[in-house]
Amino acid sequence: MATKKKTELDLQLNKDQLKASIVRHLRSTLGTSEQKASPQAWWKATAAAVNEQVYERLTRTQQTHFNKDTRAIHYFSAEFLMGRLTSNNLHNLSLYSVCEEALRELGLELTDLCEQEPDMALGNGGLGRLAACFIDSLATLNYPAVGYGLHYEHGLFRQEIQDGRQIERPDSWREYGNPWEICRPESVQEIPLYGYVETVFGDKGGLKKVWHAGRKIKGVPWDIPVVGFGGHTVNILRLWESRASEFFDWDVFNAGGYVDSQAEKAQAETISKVLYPNDETDAGKELRLIQQYFFCACSIKDIMRRYKRVHGSDFSNFAAQIAIQLNDTHPTVAIPELMRVLVDEEDLNWDAAWTICYQVFSYTNHTLLPEALEKWSVNLFEKVLPRHLEIIYEINARFLGDLVEAKWPGDDVIKAKLSIIEEGEVRKVRMGNLCVIGSAKVNGVAEIHSKLVKEDLFPEFAALWPDKMCNVTNGVTPRRWLLACNPELAALYDEVVGKEWPLQLDKLRGVVKFADDKAFQQQFMTIKRHNKEKLVKVIKAETGIEVDANAIFDIQIKRLHEYKRQQLNLIHIMALYRRLLANPDYDMHPRVFIFGSKAAPGYKLAKDIIYAINKLAERVNNDTRIQGKLKVVFMPNYRVSLAEKMIPAADVSEQISTAGYEASGTGNMKLALNGAITIGTLDGANIEIVEEAGAEHCAIFGLNVDEVKALKARGYNPYDFYYANSELKAVLDWFDTDYFTPGKPGELSSIKRSLLEGGDPYLTLADFAAYSEAHQLVDSWYRDPALWAKKAIINSATMGKFNSDRSIQDYVERIWKLERCKVG
Ligand code: GPW
């Protein structure tokens, strides 16, 4: 009789089996013993035991997808901010409590072992973390999907604070091996770079282009299994590592250039060496363009190989089988690369290739900030990717000559604006325009943002293609951002609304009816209290600062950027401090302001703001006159695993960007989901959060998008606010003294200067008074524990919309047209 296929139940481990497996791996995989194993060895043995389950399901998933020849989405992203995977994988395999018990019998705490895992920080912030949430949701919803990105040897820098200043240290997430990645040497790719283009006569007559590469780089794929919740589908995240191609090494080597060959090797390996730490700024560096091309070209080749294995050289099914999502413009070069492969290598004619191309790609825009909109100099492009530049010119000529000319005959102004090439002293390739032209759909990441993409950023494109622009509001995975990070609240929700909420977050609405229930309020606030007490310990351990869990925990966690306005938070804390110094009885509930944030290493003002926060913290935290009513904490090295500890402990969520500048935000969703009350502007997804939670349960303040535009159009003068508000003036003048930097007056002056002489481009001063009032409102709410509990509960219970499963379902329906594929 044929061996019976294993069923789901056979796959499910019990405690004793898992325990045995962990011990077996400790000995045979880690080469140690129960007696002398380090916590790190125990963690790796646990991961290896979990991997037995993961690989079984991975194989099943891949077989199913292959057999059914399913359409799949390929999510191209320069960043995947995965964080840690152990607890996530255990939860998604329904093995978390089994593993907890197994380890306890071995005398170990699972939560301690999880602390052994380094964060996989292959991203800067929101954009990279969104990609990680999306691949979790794709697997959970049983969609065939592959994430494609770069296997950076060093992820985002580790931040140390020395004398209040940020110091960057290299991150080495795989220094001692990472149990979650699998190298796939069988799928290595070779990628050309540099060189020149030759025009030759083709076999079938006519002219043909041949790109003679100046260099070839090897792309080695590393697969990270992505386990869906419930463990049915295990997709992969495939990350490309660059290596020197043997072929080229040999050439040099044979010529006697052993040392040169080593230099080439080092150069090739540089490509995937380090993640660029700039968030929302275009670095414009050659290496970054090469990074982008390298991972896109590897990924396109990988997709081609898999497609041709089934369909050969018949490309008529390509667009039906393959969807590619471009996570911002970073992977835009995939568009001309697919054209190059189809036209130059597969011999399709231009029109056939283009028809495929623009059906395959879609593009997500994540910002309107001009400094983040990528442009590459034509010269650089020509040097690195000569054939791609030709292809871009051809795409552009046809677009301007046919479509634009037909719609706006003879209008050279519009042509100049829509052209992929920006004319000027240095000619540039506009990646955003190329994306829009080469994509079937373009989406923004929150309603307001998508509206601004359509109306302000790309209005002519929207006129040309009214159906191309759409919205998909961001979301976050409730498995990591509630179930795993806030186990007590998760257990309470299991009790009151059942256990389906991790898959159907809307079910949390069922909690709303308990918002006034005294007993429930007490349970909810007791959990918040426990989470705050845990954070108190982390704060003490990381910073030495003592804070009181009775205080309001007011948290701002996100990259440091002027538009996110940490400086607004900063000057408001200084104002509170002044009020307390002027009047020790100033009536306020004790407050702890907690920050977590990294600044781009070259962003001087952002680093000055971190310094100012730390100097303010030193002064305030040691000032006995204010009786502990105010504390300021800057948590060093903010990262995913730290977010998981801070978010469940937050009372207040700071979402205070200048209206119109934060495309969506996703931290806002995580904090509200965990019961924090938002103090925020009407920007990005805050608007939708308020719609869900109700305006009365959020502290909204400040100028809205239209008012920001109107004020800027009138001519904003920050001095008007400086002279009109004596408190604001006093606070700003404080920056010029040595009050916070004894003996060193002026060390903080750059902040004042940016807000006055610098013109305060993000309207910090204009929003100050309203912000201060919003804080007073929050303070008054907190003094009424029942009122606060009610608001916190309602915020958490109404965040169902912001599940990344809903975002993915929107992508599927509006853009990808995928079908679920049941594995099992
Ligand atoms: F500039 N975002 C980010 F648009 O984290 F590329 N890094 C980036 O480089 C960019 C955007 C980019 C963020 C947005 O700032 C945030 O509002 C949004 O929630 C997030 O992307 C995910 O869409």
Boltz pocket constraint, residues with backbone or C-beta under 6 A from the ligand:
constraints:
  - pocket:
      binder: B
      contacts: [[A, 124], [A, 125], [A, 126], [A, 127], [A, 128], [A, 130], [A, 278], [A, 279], [A, 280], [A, 281], [A, 328], [A, 365], [A, 366], [A, 367], [A, 372], [A, 445], [A, 474], [A, 661], [A, 662], [A, 663], [A, 664], [A, 665], [A, 666], [A, 684]]
      max_distance: 6.0
